[in-house]
Amino acid sequence: MWDLANDTISEMITRKIYENNGVVGAVCHGPAALTNVKLSNGQFLVKGKILTSFTNKEEKYIKLHKIVPFLLQDELERKGGVFKSVDNWQPNVQVDQRLVTGQNPASTGKLAEEMIRLMVSKSDVK
């Protein structure tokens, strides 16, 4: 959250992957790297997409809400993301087009499965 949220190289790589029909995924605090990614049309990658990340409630529960540079849920919503969450520490994965996001560490396995499913469904290998 302190470095990738404002890393222009990471933003460029993510944009290129997504715009070249690739799958982009992030879990827990990882979606911080997506907050400033703009597509070639000038729109934020997350705008209008259903997504998730570590929630404000989870951040407050572990008492890091005053330590992190921003609340990730709020920032994703501010950039136009449609945020979906479940109870603290429960698995939650959201897939919208080729964007796959997970709420917390409990979501990691399902996130990986969804990314693989998307990549396999796009491949020419039958």
Buried (B, 14 or more C-beta within 10 A) or exposed (E): BEEBBBEEEBBEBBBEBBEEEEBBBBBBBBBBBBBBBBEEEEEBBBEEBBBBBBBBEBBEEEEBBEEBEBBBBEBBBEBEBBBBBBEBEEBBBBBBEBBBBBBBEBBBEBBBEBBEEBEEEEEEEE
